[in-house]
């Protein structure tokens, strides 16, 4: 809500007081009688006293406050001066038609003899005296001047009447949209005041539809929204009674999410924070959760919320990089990673191209440059000679470093960076791989499990970067090949057979198929064996607890990688792979898995393996020939051991 000077604060609350307005209506009767006595007996002139003018000005003030200044009065901004003067005159005449008593205003809303202009004034006065006043005096007792149940019933009938406009083919004017918003706020406010409200399905259906109509005008993403539409959305966004009504009546969070997204989207400036305070962090966490749920309600390719989600992503991502490296920011980073993976690729692409922000007191033109600089700072902190190299910061630095690598991996995977960022990656990837090749004792602040997860993310990022180089037409010869060989040897030597690490390895082998970096048949056979064993274990349900669901999610990626290795290997290496009895055993297990029905695990496994398994069976059959499998993955977030992990899920199409 717009900040108001304390000098005017008391005046506003007194002007909106039902007692004051009721007294104003009483004075109106007195002065109208005085004016009537001064008029000739035969005159038919309409008497407009100073109270009528004051009521019109109070209504304009109510609109101004309710819309945060977007709407000044009942006039349209584009109208000519003569038309505006005529409309002001008609509004003053409508004020003379108001009832004698303030308490009779609800009855005039439902009367068929009331003019639309008079009904609009009555609605605005009732809204200001109840809903708007409560915003400025939230702990004030509900007014006893008005009969709230009767008011709610009358407003509900008006909503039903306006509901017929939803099916009209003619466009709805912005002033009418504002009237809808005021009507909705007044109805939900009154419904929340009653302890027990009878279920009125027709009224509530029209209420939901009108809310969708008002918010939908902004959610459409149009850049040419007029002040009336923005003002109407502001009325609903800042109306807590509307959100409360939706939760009470329906348990429906969609309006809350839409209101949150719109509110942040319409903020005048970017989120600015050097570090999250204890009061600020929970708010940002709720914002991330709201936007994540909003993003997940839309299928990929549905860009209804593109403008809002991209704006939220730009601000939140800049916030992630501006926050201090402390424990308070870790939950926010995890929530933001989940939000980032929920977005459509086109939204992420727009974010990567447009975002500018402050990092280390410098304005970064490239989003990825800021992330790379933050990663390099965190890498330097883990060196034994660093002053910040302490065991007490192990979890904080490890998680923040991993999340930064995850952020960069998502952006690189979707090709979100500007073309000049590719050159940045060429030098950064080599430095990152060299750092990841160091043994654990060179990074004493990390535990073994932390180091394994960070290496897994690095391997996933390297694969995405390689694919991004090819998309940008960058020379693959500049890719640090010799460092990749050593890094993969370290990954293969890692004991324990980590499923996520195997999945990252499988993804790496798939994206490097056209320009296979590894030419050593022994290493290729070792990689094949590790991926094959992981897929075989998934088919036989050897994984338990949280890894069981993960094994289903990555099964398609593992199988597609085996197909890629077969296509990219030399003739001799391929012959060895096909002749292995374990390959034939895997073929038989795949055929059984696809034919097996029953529980949810088997059905989910069949969906993930449907296309890659068909390609694998053709590639390893007697008439093995050229096998086509279009490569595509979606990144999803899963919780593993208290960490959020990026998982590439295969969604390719067989050819």
N, C-alpha and C positions, 0 to 999 in steps of 0.2 A: 504494500500500500504506500502511496506517496506520503512523504514526510510533511506534516503540517505544523506551522509555527504555533507554539503554545498560546500566543496571543489570540489566534483565531479558533483554537481547539474548543474552548468553552462556548464560544459563540455558535459553533456548528452544532454541538450537542444540544444546546438550548433551542436552536432553530428547529431541530429535528425531534424535539420532545413532543410526544402526543398531547401532553397537557398544554403546551404552548400553542400547538396547531389548533387544538380544540378551542382555546381562548381566542385565537385569531378568527375562527369561524363565527364565534359569538359577536366579536367586534364588527365583523363583516355585516351581520344582520342590522346592527345599530346604524352604521354609516350608510347602508343602502336605504334604510327608512328615512334618514335625514335627507339624502339626495333625492328620494322620491317625492318628499314634501315640497322640494324646491322646483320640481318639474311641473309644467302645465298639465292640467288634468287630461287633456286630449292628446298628449304626446305619447307616441309608441317607441320612444328611444330606449335603447338598452343601457342600463346604468352600470358603469364600470367604476368602482371605487378604488381607493389606494390599496385596500386589502387584496383585491383581485390581482392588481399589479404585483404585489408582494408575493402572492401565492405562485404566480408564474415565475418570478425570480427564484423562489425557493426550489421549484421543480427543476429549473435550469442548474441550480447549485447541486441538487441531488444527482443529476446526470453527470455533471462535471466530476464530482467526487467518486461516483460509482465506477466511472470509466477511466479514472486516473488522468483526466484532462483530454481524453480522445474525443469526447463529444461535449460541446459547450451548451447547446440548447436543442430545441426541437426543429431547427432548420438544417437543411443540407448545405455543406460547404460550397457546393458548385452552383448554388442558386444565385440568380441575379439579385441586385439590391432591391428592386421593386417587388420581386416575388418574396423575398425575405421579409420585407415590410408588411406585405399582405398576410404572410403566415403568422407574423407576430400579432397582427390585429385579430386574426381568427383565433389565436391561442388565448388572447385576452377575453374575447367573446365566449370562448369555451369555459373560461374560469367563472363567468357569471352564471353558467348553468349548473355549477356544483351545488350539492344539496345545502340546506341550511345548517345542518349539524355535521361535525366531523365524523361522528359515529355512523352516519348514514351513507358514507362513501362506499362500503362494500355492497350495499343494496343497489347502488347505481351502476356498479360494474356488471351486474347480472341483468339489469333492466334493458329491455329491447327498445326503449324510448331514449336511451342515452346516446348522444352523438359520439362518434369515434374519438374526436378531439377531447371531449370532456372525460370519456373513459380513460384515455391515456393520462390525463392530468391526475385523475383520481388514483390510478394505479401507481403513478410515480410518487404521489404524496404518501400513500400507504407503505410503499417500499422504503421510502426514506425514514418514516417514523418507526419502522420495525427493523428490517434487515440491516439497512445501512447504519442506523444509530447504534445497533448492537455491535457493529465492528469497532466503533470508537469507544463504546462502553460495554465491553464483553461481560462484565460482572454485574451489570444492572439487571434489576428484576424485570421480567416481561411486563409490558404495559397492561394495566387493567381497564384502560379507557375503551379498548376495542374488544369485541367478542371474538377471540382467536379461532375457536372451532367454526363459527359461522363464516369468518373471513376465509378460512382454508377451504370450506365447502364452496363458497362463491368463486374463489380463484380456480378451484378444480374444475368447475363448470366452464369457466372461461378457457381453460386449457383444452377441454374437449371441443369447444367451439373453434378455437384456433387450430385444432388438430386437422380439421378439414382442409386447411391451407397446405398441408404436407403433400396432398395429392394433386395440387394445382400445377399446371404446366407453366404458368407465368412466373417470372423471377421474383424473388422476395426482396424488397428494398431493405437497405441497411437500417433505417429507422424502425421498420417492422421487426427486424432481427433483435434490435435493442429491446423492443416491447416484449418479445418472447423471453429474452434473458431475465428481464425484471419479473415477469409473470412466473417463471420457473423458480427464481430465488424466493419470491414471496410464498409460493405454494410449499416448497420444501421446508422453509423456515416454519410455517404454521404447522405442517405435519410433524415436525420434530418436537414442537411444544406439547403435543398431546401424548398422554401416556399410552393410550391404546387407539390406534387408527384402524378403521375398517378397511378391508381390502377392496380397492376399486380398480379392477383390471383395465377397464377402458381408459380411465383417467391416467393411470400409471403408464400404460402403453404410449399414450400421447405425450406424456412427460418425457419418457426416454427418447422418443422420436424427435421431440423438439430440442432436447439437449444435443442429440446427434446432428440436427440441422444447424444449430448455432456453432458448435465446435467444428463441424465438418467444413464450414466455409474457410476456416483458418488451416485446418489439417490438409486441405487440398493442395497446399504449398504454393498458392498464387503469390506472386511478388507485388501485385497491384491491389492489395486489400485496402479498402477505404477505412476512414476513422470509425465509421459506425460499426463495421464488422469487428474491428479490433476492440472497440469499446464493449460490444456485447460479449465477446469472449473474455474480456477482463472481468466483467460482472460475474460470470460463472466461475472463473479461475479463482477469484478471491473470496468466493462464497463457500465458507466451510459447511454451511447447513446443507448445501447441495451434495457435497461429498458424504456427509453424515447420513443423509437420506438414502443414498445409493447403498451404502454399507449396511444400514439397518434393514432396508426393504429387500435387497437383492444379494447382499454380500458381493457386490460387483465392484471390482477394482479398476475396471477399464476407464471409467470417468476420472478416477483419481490419477491414473497414469497419464491420461490425455491432458488433464489440467496441469500436472507437474511438468510435462514436456512443453506445453504451450507457455507456461509461466517462465521457464528457463529460456525458452527460445525468444521470448519477447523482452528479456532483460536488456537494459540499454548498453551494457558494456560487458567485457569478458570477465570470467572468474579470475580474481587476482588474489593470490595467497602465497606467502613465502613458506609457510609450514602450517599444517592443519592443527588447530587447537583442539582441546578436549571437547569443546562444544561444537566445533565445526565438523569433525570427522563423522559423527553419526548422521549428520544431515547429508553429507556427500555420499555416504554409504547408501542411504535411502534413495537418493537421486539415481545412483548407479543401478540399484535394484529395480526402480520404476522404469527406467529407460530399457533395461534388459528385458523385462517382461513385455514392454511395448514393442520392442524389436522382434520378439519371438512370436508375437501374434500375427505377423505378416510372413507369407511365404516368400522365398527368394524370387526376385523379379517384380514383386509388388512394391512400388516406390511411392505409395501414398504419403508415407512419413519421411521421405528422403530428406527434405529440407530441414525438418526438425531434428532428426537423428544425426545428420551430419554436423549440424550446429552444436548439438550436445556433445558429440564425439570430439570435435575440435577443442571445445572448452575443457572437457574432462581430461583429455590427453595432455593438454598444456598444463593442467593442474597436476597431473601425475608427475610431470618433469619438474615442476616448481616446488613440490613438497620436499620437506626435509627428510633425510635418511634416518627415520626413527621407526619405532615399533607401531606407532599410531597409524602410519600410512600403509602398512602391509595389508590389512583387510580391504582397504580401498583399491589397492592395486589388483588384488585378486578379483574383486567384483568388476572392476573395469575390464580386465582381460575377458571375463565372461561376456560382458556387454559387447566388446570388440568382435568376438567370434560370432555373435548373434546378428551382426549387421550384414546387409547385402553387399557383395563385392563392389558394386558401383558407388555405394555410400562411402566405403573405406577409400576408394580411389579418389573421390572428391575431397576427402579429408586430407589425404597425403599431398595433394596438389596445392591446397589453399592455406594450410595452417601456418601461422607465424606466431611465435611466442618468445617469452623471455627465458633464457637459460644461462645460469652463471653470470647474470647481469648483462647478457648480450642478447640482441634480437636475432633469432635463428630464422633464416629464410626457408631452410629445408627442415621438415619435421624429422626425417630420419637422421639428419646431422645432429640434432639435439639429443636423440636417443643414443647414437653412437658415442657422442662425447660423454654422456652419463655412464655408459657401459665402460668406457676406458677409465673413467675416474674410479669406478668400483673395482675394476681389475687391478688398478695400481694400489688400491687399499689392501689387497690380499697378499701383496709381496711381503716377504719376511722383513725387509728393511723399512717398511712403511710405518709411520708413527701411529696410524690408525689400525695396524694389524694386531688386533686383540681377540681373544677367544670370546669375550663378552659380546662382541658385535657379529659373531659368526652367523647366527640365524638371520639377523637383520640384513646384513650385506648379501648373504647367499640368496635369500628370497627376493630382495630388491633387484639383484643382478639377474636372477632368473626371469623375473617378470619383465625387466627391460629387454632381455633377449627374446622373450615371448612377444612383446609388443612389436619389436622389429621384425620378427619372423612373420607375424600376421600381415604387416604392411608389405613386406617383400613378397610374400606369397601371392598377394592380390595385385602386385605391381603398382602399389599406391604412390611410390616415390617419384619425384621429378627425374627426368633423364640424367641430370647431372649427379644425382645420388648414386648412380651405378658406378661411376669412377671412384666415388667415396668407398663403396663396398670392396672394390678390388684391392685397396690397400688395407682396409679394415679386416676383411676376412682372413688374410694371411696373418695379421697380428693376433686375431682371435684364436685361430687354430694353433698357432705356436704357443699361445698361453694355455690352451686346453690340453696340449700334449705334455705339459709338465706333470711329473708325478705328484701324488697327493701330498707328500712330505714337503713340497715346495709351496703348498698352500695350507699352512698349518691351521688356519682358522676354520677350514671346512672339515666336516665329517665325511665319511665315505659315502653315505647315502646322499648327502647334499652334492658332493662332487659328481656322483653318477648322474643325478638329475640335471645338473648344469651341463655336463658333457652331452647328454641326450638332446637338450635344447640346442646346443651349439651344432650338433650334427644335423638336426632338423633345419636349422637356419642356413647352414652351408648348402644343403640340397635345394632349398627355396631360392637362395641367391644364385646358384648355378642355373636354375630354370629361368630366373629373371634376366640373367645375362643373355640367354638365348633369345628371349622375347624382345629384348632391346637391341638385338643384333650386335652385341658386344663380342669382341674377339675372345674365344674360349682359351686361346693360348696364353692369355695373361692371367688365367686362373691359377692359383698356387698349387700346382699338381703334386709336387714332391711332398708338400706338407700334408696333403690329403692322404697320401699313402701311409705315412706314419701315424696319422690320427686314426685311420681305420684299423690299423694293426693294434693300436691301444684299445679301441672299442671291442675288437674281437678277443683280445686277451682278458677282457673284464669277466670275472667269474660271477656266476649267479644267474646268467641268462635272463636279465631284466627285460620284461615284455615291451615296455615303452622304448627302451634303447633299441631293441630288435626292430620295432616298428619304424623308428627314425632311420635305422640302417636300410630297411626295405624301401622307404620313401626315397632315400638318397640314391639307391641303385636304379630306381625307376626313372628319376629325372636325369640321370647321367647316361641313359641308354644310348643316345645318338652319338655321344663323344665319350665313350667309356674311359674314365681316367685309369682304372685298374686293368692292366694287361696281364698280370700274373695269374695263371690258371689256378695255382694252389690257393691264392687268396680268394678268388672267385668261388672255388669249391667250398671253402670254409664259410663264406658268407651265405652261399646257397644252403648249406647244412644248418646253419643257425636259424635262418628264416623258415626253412622247411620244418624243423623240429618245433618251432613256436606255433606254426599253423597246425601241425599234427596234434600238439597238445591241446590247442583250442577245440579241434574237432572231437577229441576224446574227453573234453570237459575236465581236464586236469587242473585248471585254475580254479581257485576258490575265492570267496568273499568278493572284494571290490574288483579283483583281477578277472573274475568270471565275466562280468559285463564288459570289461575292457577288451577281453579276448574276442568277443563277438564284434565289437566296434572296429577292431583293427584287422579282422580276418580277411576282409576284401583287399586291404592294402598289402597284406603279406602275400596273398595269392597272386595279385597283379604284379608284385615285384618278381616272383618266380617266373612269370611269363616274360617279363622284361629281361631278366638275366638270360633266359633261353634265346631270346631274339638277338641280344647284343653280344653273346659269346661266340668265340670262334668255333669252327667245325669240330675240332678235336675235343675241346672243353664241353661242347654240347653233347657229343657222343658219350662222354663219361657220365654226364648228368642223366641222360636218358637211360643208360644201361644200369644205373644204380637200382638195386632192389628196393631201396627206401622210396625212390620216386614212384615205383609201381604200387607200393603200399599206400603212399599218399593218394594216388589215383583212386584206389579202391575205397579209401576212407572218405574221399570227397563224394564219390558216387553214392555211398551209403548215407552220408549226411544230407545230400540233396533229396534222397528218396524217403528219408525219415521224417515223419510228422510228429504231432503231439504237442509238447509244451512250448511255452513262449521262447525258451532258449533256442530250440531247434528251428522255429519259424523265423526268428531274428537272424540266425546264422544262415538260413537259406536265402533270405533277402540280401544279405551282404555278399554272399558268395555266388549268387545266381550268374552274373556275367563273367567275373574273373575265373570262376571254376570251369565254366564252359570253354573259355579260351585256354585254360591250362590243360584240360582233357584233350582238346584238339592238338595242342602243341606237343603233348607227350604221347599221342596215339601212334598207331602204325603208319598212318598216312600224314605224319606231321609235315606241315608246310608253313606258309606265311600266315601268321595269326595276328589279326588286328584287334586292338583293345584301346579305345580312346581313353586317355589318362586324365582324370579329374578327381580332386579331393576337396572335401569340405573340412575346415578346421573346427573342432568342437573342444569344449573344456570339460575335463573330468577331475574329480577330487581323488588324489592318491596319496595316502600317508600324510595328510595334513597339507599337501601342496596341490595347487591347481595345475594340471598338465594339459598341454596342447596335444591333441590326437588327430592325425590326418585320416579321415574316413573316406574310403574309396566310393566314388559315385559315377564311375566311368560307364561308357556305352560300348557294347561289343559291336564289331563291324563285320 
